[in-house]
Amino acid sequence: MNATIFFCKRRCRFPQIAGAGLGLGAFFLLAGNLWAGETAKVAIDTGTTAWMLTSTALVLLMVPGLAMFYGGLVRTKNVLGTMMHSFAAMGIIGVLWVAVGYGMSFGSNIMGGWCGWNPDYFFLKGIDNSITSAGIPEYVFAMFQGKFAIITPALIAGAFAERVRFRGYCLYIILWSILVYNPLCHWVWASDGWIFNLGAAGAIDFAGGTVVHISAGVSGLVAALYLGSRRDYPSTAMHPNNLVMTLMGAGLLWVGWFGFNAGSAVSSGLTTARALTATQVAAAAGATAWLIIEAIHLGKATSLGLVSGILAGLVVITPAAGVVRPTGAIALGMSASLVCYLGLFLKEKLGYDDSLDAFGIHGVAGIFGAIALVFFIRESWIQDAAAQLGSVWSPLQQIVVQFKAVGATIVYSVVVSWLIVIVVEKTVGFRMKEHEERSGMDHTLHGEHGYGLINLN
């Protein structure tokens, strides 16, 4: 990524806080008299705006893609309940983001830099005429970032699939978005965020390795450990109900990821093209590597392995998409498949139930990508960084910065997510009762069946 994009990276993610409750909304309505007036007019770049509108739609497409991906992996009695987790996030977080998520993520530091705030961003009241320095309406930027805030808590649901109450999940994603996603987004992407300004060049996270994938993977693991395994796991095999749907979901995720990564350049130029190319190459390399690993280890290739490799490649390139060449993307994609494949074996040995491998893919590949990208940064980026810094850019110093960013994300996500799970369980209840779980989420929680009259385990 060029120096301008990196050092100005207003690549924010606008979490959602408002849906936490009408009381919180009423408080802010009373307290926020202050929306700013009209901002100075800036010429709209129609080409960049058109691309960012397209990217916003592509990232939203990933949410039903994720619903299909997860929905096909669970048992028949839980398919609707599992897909509801993704679609519910579209509604709940969609409101929260507009109300307070954008402001917490991209406003100026408050509370010692824990999060941001700007009264103009409350329900987006102050940006009606605002054009960003990139030449796009601020509404477009806010909506683009809002899609990241939607999909991140939906990713977490894969870790505790088939065993949580819907109302508990809804409260969980509200609290998690407010207390985990929004602060992390501010730290990493806001211009006054402490991780953004960490070290000489700041932490590199082009499109969400820390904010999205590490936070979601680690938080999902915490919830899975606290809630415990599904009934009869691992003694009873729990086969996917529809791998055809999972394959289609993976395809939609791949397509949507072009908006996820290339759109994060917030431009329509060279950096955008580089990010798009790296995304395609890493996904292809991850898929190919997983097929090879399975062929060597199992003597056959599986569709589940193929989609796992695709996801591993997409996740690992997310923080690095704007800073590595295609050769680096291939190396990262193939390495991520190997690392995640070994990680899934570790899960079996330790015996925890990360149902759909939210941590095994998103957490592991996210951590690996955020650190390993330092070894594959393109020369032009290094030269631009050195020019901006007025000194030689040091890969050793950058690795230390990346480790600090990853470590802070993990520690904060673990501690706060653990507290959130406890609060949800002790209030509205999070884990389903045994008879509810055996009947299935679809029937017990929603009174429906995913496949008509069929209700198989």
C-alpha positions as CSV (number, residue, x, y, z in Angstrom):
1,M,0.0,0.0,0.0
2,N,1.4,3.4,-0.8
3,A,2.5,5.8,2.0
4,T,-0.5,8.1,1.6
5,I,-3.0,5.3,2.1
6,F,-1.0,3.7,5.0
7,F,-0.3,6.8,7.0
8,C,-3.7,8.4,6.5
9,K,-5.5,5.0,6.7
10,R,-8.9,6.2,7.7
11,R,-10.0,2.7,7.2
12,C,-12.4,2.5,10.0
13,R,-14.9,0.1,11.1
14,F,-18.0,1.5,12.5
15,P,-19.3,-0.7,15.3
16,Q,-22.9,-0.6,16.5
17,I,-23.8,0.5,20.0
18,A,-27.2,2.1,19.8
19,G,-29.4,-1.1,19.9
20,A,-28.0,-1.7,23.3
21,G,-31.3,-0.2,24.6
22,L,-33.7,2.6,24.3
23,G,-32.4,4.0,27.5
24,L,-28.9,4.5,26.1
25,G,-30.4,6.0,22.9
26,A,-32.5,8.4,25.0
27,F,-29.5,9.5,27.0
28,F,-27.5,10.3,23.9
29,L,-30.5,12.1,22.3
30,L,-30.7,14.4,25.3
31,A,-27.0,14.9,25.6
32,G,-26.2,15.4,21.9
33,N,-27.5,18.8,21.0
34,L,-24.5,19.5,19.1
35,W,-24.6,18.3,15.5
36,A,-22.2,20.4,13.5
37,G,-23.5,22.5,10.6
38,E,-22.8,21.9,7.0
39,T,-19.2,21.0,6.1
40,A,-17.2,22.7,3.5
41,K,-18.0,21.4,0.0
42,V,-15.4,19.0,-1.5
43,A,-15.7,17.8,-5.1
44,I,-17.1,14.2,-5.3
45,D,-14.9,11.7,-7.1
46,T,-17.5,9.8,-9.0
47,G,-15.2,6.9,-9.9
48,T,-14.1,6.3,-6.3
49,T,-17.7,6.7,-5.1
50,A,-19.0,4.2,-7.6
51,W,-16.3,1.7,-6.5
52,M,-17.1,2.2,-2.8
53,L,-20.8,1.8,-3.4
54,T,-20.0,-1.5,-5.1
55,S,-17.6,-2.6,-2.3
56,T,-20.3,-1.8,0.3
57,A,-22.7,-4.1,-1.5
58,L,-20.1,-6.8,-1.9
59,V,-19.3,-6.8,1.8
60,L,-23.0,-7.1,2.7
61,L,-23.2,-10.0,0.3
62,M,-20.7,-11.8,2.5
63,V,-23.3,-12.0,5.4
64,P,-25.8,-14.2,3.6
65,G,-22.8,-16.0,2.2
66,L,-21.6,-16.7,5.7
67,A,-25.1,-17.8,6.7
68,M,-25.1,-20.4,3.9
69,F,-21.6,-21.4,4.8
70,Y,-22.4,-22.0,8.5
71,G,-25.9,-23.2,7.8
72,G,-24.7,-26.1,5.7
73,L,-22.2,-27.2,8.3
74,V,-24.7,-27.8,11.2
75,R,-27.2,-30.6,11.6
76,T,-30.6,-30.4,9.9
77,K,-32.4,-29.4,13.1
78,N,-30.2,-26.3,13.6
79,V,-29.9,-24.9,10.0
80,L,-32.4,-22.0,10.4
81,G,-31.3,-21.1,13.9
82,T,-27.7,-21.0,12.7
83,M,-28.5,-18.8,9.6
84,M,-30.6,-16.5,11.8
85,H,-27.4,-15.6,13.7
86,S,-26.0,-13.9,10.5
87,F,-29.2,-12.3,9.4
88,A,-30.0,-11.0,12.9
89,A,-26.7,-9.2,13.0
90,M,-27.6,-7.4,9.8
91,G,-30.6,-5.9,11.6
92,I,-29.3,-5.3,15.1
93,I,-25.8,-4.2,14.3
94,G,-27.1,-2.2,11.3
95,V,-29.0,0.0,13.8
96,L,-26.3,0.1,16.4
97,W,-23.7,1.2,13.9
98,V,-25.7,4.2,12.8
99,A,-26.6,5.2,16.3
100,V,-23.3,5.0,18.1
101,G,-20.9,2.6,16.4
102,Y,-19.5,5.0,13.8
103,G,-19.0,7.6,16.4
104,M,-17.3,5.3,18.9
105,S,-15.0,4.0,16.1
106,F,-14.0,7.1,14.3
107,G,-14.7,10.0,16.6
108,S,-12.0,11.8,18.6
109,N,-10.5,10.1,21.7
110,I,-12.5,10.1,24.8
111,M,-12.1,8.1,28.1
112,G,-8.3,8.2,27.7
113,G,-8.5,6.8,24.2
114,W,-10.6,3.7,25.0
115,C,-13.0,4.8,22.2
116,G,-13.9,7.8,20.2
117,W,-16.9,10.1,20.0
118,N,-18.2,12.8,17.8
119,P,-21.8,14.2,18.3
120,D,-22.0,14.7,14.6
121,Y,-21.9,10.9,14.1
122,F,-24.8,10.2,16.5
123,F,-27.4,8.6,14.1
124,L,-25.2,10.2,11.4
125,K,-27.0,13.5,12.0
126,G,-24.0,15.7,11.2
127,I,-22.7,14.2,8.0
128,D,-25.6,14.9,5.7
129,N,-23.5,17.2,3.5
130,S,-20.1,15.8,4.3
131,I,-17.6,14.7,1.7
132,T,-14.5,12.9,2.8
133,S,-11.0,13.8,1.7
134,A,-11.1,10.7,-0.6
135,G,-13.9,12.4,-2.6
136,I,-16.8,10.2,-1.5
137,P,-19.9,11.1,0.6
138,E,-19.3,10.3,4.2
139,Y,-22.5,8.3,4.2
140,V,-20.8,5.8,1.8
141,F,-17.8,5.5,4.0
142,A,-20.0,5.0,7.1
143,M,-22.1,2.3,5.4
144,F,-19.0,0.5,4.0
145,Q,-17.5,0.4,7.5
146,G,-20.8,-0.6,9.0
147,K,-20.8,-3.8,7.0
148,F,-17.6,-4.9,8.7
149,A,-19.2,-4.2,12.0
150,I,-22.1,-6.5,11.0
151,I,-20.1,-9.5,9.8
152,T,-17.6,-9.6,12.7
153,P,-20.1,-10.7,15.4
154,A,-21.7,-13.0,12.9
155,L,-18.4,-14.8,12.5
156,I,-18.3,-15.4,16.2
157,A,-21.5,-17.5,16.1
158,G,-19.6,-20.3,14.3
159,A,-17.7,-21.1,17.5
160,F,-20.8,-21.8,19.6
161,A,-23.2,-23.0,16.9
162,E,-26.0,-25.4,17.8
163,R,-26.2,-24.6,21.5
164,V,-27.2,-21.0,22.3
165,R,-30.5,-19.3,22.8
166,F,-31.4,-16.7,20.2
167,R,-32.2,-14.0,22.8
168,G,-28.9,-14.6,24.5
169,Y,-27.1,-14.3,21.2
170,C,-28.8,-11.0,20.4
171,L,-27.8,-9.5,23.7
172,Y,-24.3,-10.9,23.3
173,I,-23.7,-9.2,19.9
174,I,-25.1,-5.9,21.2
175,L,-22.7,-5.8,24.1
176,W,-19.8,-7.3,22.1
177,S,-20.1,-4.6,19.4
178,I,-20.2,-1.8,21.9
179,L,-17.5,-3.0,24.3
180,V,-15.1,-5.0,22.0
181,Y,-15.5,-4.2,18.3
182,N,-15.9,-0.4,18.6
183,P,-12.9,0.2,20.9
184,L,-10.7,-2.1,18.8
185,C,-11.7,-0.4,15.6
186,H,-10.9,3.0,17.1
187,W,-7.5,1.8,18.4
188,V,-6.5,0.4,15.0
189,W,-8.1,2.6,12.4
190,A,-8.8,6.0,13.9
191,S,-6.1,8.6,13.3
192,D,-5.7,9.1,17.0
193,G,-6.0,5.4,18.0
194,W,-3.0,4.2,20.0
195,I,-2.4,1.1,17.8
196,F,-2.7,3.2,14.7
197,N,0.2,5.3,16.1
198,L,2.1,2.4,17.6
199,G,5.8,2.5,16.8
200,A,7.3,4.6,14.0
201,A,5.0,3.5,11.2
202,G,2.0,2.2,13.1
203,A,0.5,-1.3,13.0
204,I,-0.3,-2.6,9.5
205,D,-3.9,-3.9,9.2
206,F,-5.1,-3.2,5.8
207,A,-8.7,-4.6,6.0
208,G,-9.3,-6.2,9.4
209,G,-6.8,-8.9,10.5
210,T,-6.9,-7.7,14.1
211,V,-10.2,-5.8,14.3
212,V,-12.3,-8.5,12.5
213,H,-10.7,-11.9,12.4
214,I,-8.5,-12.1,15.5
215,S,-11.2,-10.4,17.7
216,A,-13.9,-12.7,16.3
217,G,-11.9,-15.9,16.5
218,V,-10.6,-15.3,20.0
219,S,-14.0,-14.1,21.3
220,G,-15.6,-17.2,19.8
221,L,-13.1,-19.5,21.5
222,V,-13.8,-17.8,24.9
223,A,-17.5,-18.3,24.5
224,A,-17.1,-21.9,23.3
225,L,-14.9,-22.7,26.4
226,Y,-17.3,-21.1,28.8
227,L,-20.5,-22.6,27.4
228,G,-19.0,-26.1,27.0
229,S,-19.4,-28.6,24.2
230,R,-22.5,-29.6,22.4
231,R,-24.4,-32.5,23.9
232,D,-22.7,-35.8,23.1
233,Y,-19.6,-34.1,21.5
234,P,-17.2,-35.6,20.5
235,S,-18.5,-39.1,21.1
236,T,-21.3,-38.7,18.5
237,A,-20.5,-37.7,15.0
238,M,-22.2,-34.4,14.0
239,H,-22.3,-34.4,10.2
240,P,-23.0,-31.3,8.1
241,N,-26.5,-31.2,6.7
242,N,-25.8,-29.7,3.3
243,L,-22.2,-29.3,2.0
244,V,-23.6,-28.0,-1.3
245,M,-24.9,-25.0,0.5
246,T,-21.6,-24.6,2.3
247,L,-19.8,-24.6,-1.0
248,M,-22.1,-21.9,-2.4
249,G,-21.6,-19.9,0.8
250,A,-17.9,-20.1,0.4
251,G,-18.2,-18.9,-3.2
252,L,-20.2,-15.8,-2.1
253,L,-17.6,-15.1,0.6
254,W,-14.8,-15.2,-2.0
255,V,-16.7,-12.7,-4.3
256,G,-17.6,-10.4,-1.4
257,W,-14.1,-10.4,-0.1
258,F,-13.0,-8.3,-3.1
259,G,-15.1,-5.5,-1.7
260,F,-13.8,-6.3,1.8
261,N,-10.2,-6.0,1.0
262,A,-10.0,-3.9,-2.2
263,G,-12.6,-1.5,-0.9
264,S,-10.5,-0.9,2.2
265,A,-8.2,1.2,0.0
266,V,-11.0,3.8,0.0
267,S,-9.8,4.7,-3.5
268,S,-10.1,3.5,-7.1
269,G,-6.5,3.2,-8.3
270,L,-3.3,1.3,-8.0
271,T,-3.6,0.3,-4.3
272,T,-7.1,-1.0,-5.1
273,A,-5.8,-3.2,-7.9
274,R,-3.0,-4.5,-5.7
275,A,-5.4,-5.4,-2.9
276,L,-7.8,-7.1,-5.3
277,T,-5.1,-9.2,-6.9
278,A,-3.6,-10.2,-3.6
279,T,-7.0,-11.3,-2.4
280,Q,-7.6,-13.5,-5.4
281,V,-4.2,-15.1,-5.4
282,A,-4.2,-15.8,-1.6
283,A,-7.6,-17.5,-1.8
284,A,-6.6,-19.6,-4.7
285,A,-3.3,-20.6,-3.1
286,G,-5.0,-21.4,0.2
287,A,-7.5,-23.7,-1.6
288,T,-4.8,-25.4,-3.6
289,A,-2.6,-26.0,-0.6
290,W,-5.4,-27.5,1.5
291,L,-6.2,-29.9,-1.4
292,I,-2.5,-31.0,-1.6
293,I,-2.3,-31.4,2.2
294,E,-5.4,-33.6,2.3
295,A,-4.2,-35.6,-0.7
296,I,-1.0,-36.4,1.1
297,H,-2.5,-36.9,4.6
298,L,-5.9,-38.5,3.7
299,G,-5.3,-39.8,0.2
300,K,-8.3,-37.8,-1.1
301,A,-9.5,-34.2,-1.4
302,T,-12.8,-33.1,0.3
303,S,-15.2,-30.2,-0.4
304,L,-15.0,-29.2,3.3
305,G,-11.2,-29.0,3.0
306,L,-11.4,-27.0,-0.2
307,V,-13.7,-24.3,1.4
308,S,-11.5,-24.3,4.6
309,G,-8.5,-23.5,2.4
310,I,-10.3,-20.8,0.6
311,L,-11.2,-19.1,3.9
312,A,-7.7,-19.6,5.3
313,G,-6.3,-17.8,2.3
314,L,-8.8,-15.0,2.4
315,V,-8.4,-14.4,6.2
316,V,-4.6,-14.4,6.1
317,I,-4.4,-11.8,3.3
318,T,-6.9,-9.5,4.9
319,P,-4.3,-7.5,7.0
320,A,-1.7,-7.7,4.2
321,A,-3.7,-7.1,1.0
322,G,-2.4,-3.7,0.2
323,V,1.3,-4.2,1.2
324,V,2.4,-7.5,-0.5
325,R,3.1,-8.7,-4.0
326,P,1.3,-11.7,-5.6
327,T,4.3,-13.9,-4.7
328,G,3.8,-12.9,-1.0
329,A,0.1,-13.5,-1.3
330,I,0.8,-17.1,-2.6
331,A,3.2,-17.7,0.3
332,L,0.8,-16.4,2.9
333,G,-2.2,-18.3,1.5
334,M,-0.4,-21.7,1.3
335,S,1.2,-21.2,4.7
336,A,-2.1,-20.3,6.3
337,S,-3.7,-23.5,5.0
338,L,-0.9,-25.6,6.6
339,V,-1.1,-23.6,9.9
340,C,-4.9,-23.9,10.1
341,Y,-4.8,-27.6,9.2
342,L,-2.4,-28.2,12.1
343,G,-4.6,-26.0,14.3
344,L,-7.6,-28.2,13.7
345,F,-5.6,-31.2,14.9
346,L,-4.7,-29.3,18.0
347,K,-8.4,-28.7,18.6
348,E,-9.1,-32.5,18.5
349,K,-6.3,-33.2,21.0
350,L,-7.4,-30.5,23.4
351,G,-11.1,-31.5,23.1
352,Y,-12.8,-28.1,23.0
353,D,-15.8,-27.6,20.8
354,D,-15.3,-24.7,18.4
355,S,-18.2,-26.0,16.4
356,L,-17.5,-24.5,12.9
357,D,-13.8,-23.6,13.5
358,A,-14.3,-19.9,14.0
359,F,-11.1,-19.7,15.9
360,G,-9.4,-22.5,14.0
361,I,-9.7,-20.5,10.7
362,H,-10.3,-16.8,11.5
363,G,-8.4,-16.6,14.7
364,V,-5.4,-18.7,13.7
365,A,-5.1,-17.3,10.1
366,G,-5.7,-13.8,11.4
367,I,-2.9,-14.0,13.9
368,F,-0.5,-15.6,11.4
369,G,-1.3,-13.1,8.7
370,A,-0.9,-10.0,10.9
371,I,2.6,-11.1,11.9
372,A,3.9,-12.9,8.8
373,L,3.0,-10.1,6.4
374,V,6.2,-8.3,7.6
375,F,8.3,-10.8,5.6
376,F,6.5,-10.1,2.3
377,I,6.1,-6.3,2.2
378,R,6.7,-4.9,-1.3
379,E,9.8,-2.7,-1.8
380,S,7.8,0.4,-2.9
381,W,5.9,0.4,0.3
382,I,9.1,0.2,2.3
383,Q,10.6,3.1,0.3
384,D,7.4,5.2,0.9
385,A,7.4,4.4,4.6
386,A,11.1,5.4,4.9
387,A,10.4,8.6,3.1
388,Q,7.5,9.4,5.4
389,L,9.5,8.5,8.5
390,G,12.7,10.3,7.4
391,S,14.7,7.2,8.4
392,V,15.2,3.6,7.5
393,W,12.2,1.4,8.0
394,S,13.1,-1.6,10.1
395,P,11.3,-5.0,9.7
396,L,12.4,-6.0,13.2
397,Q,10.8,-2.9,14.7
398,Q,7.6,-3.6,12.6
399,I,7.4,-7.2,13.8
400,V,7.5,-5.9,17.4
401,V,4.7,-3.5,16.6
402,Q,2.6,-6.3,14.9
403,F,3.1,-8.5,17.9
404,K,2.0,-5.7,20.3
405,A,-1.1,-5.1,18.2
406,V,-2.0,-8.8,18.0
407,G,-1.3,-9.3,21.7
408,A,-3.4,-6.3,22.7
409,T,-6.3,-7.5,20.5
410,I,-6.1,-11.0,22.0
411,V,-5.9,-9.9,25.7
412,Y,-8.6,-7.3,25.4
413,S,-11.0,-9.6,23.4
414,V,-10.5,-12.5,25.9
415,V,-11.1,-10.4,29.0
416,V,-14.1,-8.4,27.9
417,S,-15.7,-11.3,25.9
418,W,-15.5,-13.5,29.0
419,L,-17.3,-10.9,31.1
420,I,-19.9,-10.4,28.4
421,V,-20.6,-14.2,28.2
422,I,-21.0,-14.4,32.0
423,V,-23.4,-11.4,32.0
424,V,-25.5,-12.8,29.2
425,E,-25.7,-16.3,30.8
426,K,-26.6,-14.8,34.2
427,T,-29.3,-12.5,32.9
428,V,-31.3,-13.7,29.9
429,G,-29.5,-17.1,29.6
430,F,-27.1,-18.1,26.8
431,R,-26.7,-21.9,26.8
432,M,-29.8,-23.9,25.7
433,K,-31.1,-26.5,28.1
434,E,-30.5,-30.2,27.3
435,H,-34.0,-31.0,26.0
436,E,-34.0,-27.8,23.9
437,E,-30.7,-28.6,22.4
438,R,-31.7,-32.2,21.6
439,S,-34.9,-30.9,19.9
440,G,-32.9,-28.4,17.9
441,M,-32.8,-24.7,17.6
442,D,-35.2,-24.5,14.7
443,H,-38.1,-26.1,16.5
444,T,-37.4,-24.9,20.0
445,L,-36.4,-21.3,19.4
446,H,-38.1,-20.4,16.1
447,G,-41.0,-22.9,15.7
448,E,-39.8,-23.8,12.2
449,H,-38.0,-26.4,10.1
450,G,-35.4,-25.7,7.5
451,Y,-36.5,-28.4,5.2
452,G,-40.3,-28.5,5.3
453,L,-41.6,-31.4,7.2
454,I,-38.2,-33.1,7.5
455,N,-36.8,-32.9,11.0
456,L,-33.7,-35.1,11.1
457,N,-30.8,-35.1,13.5
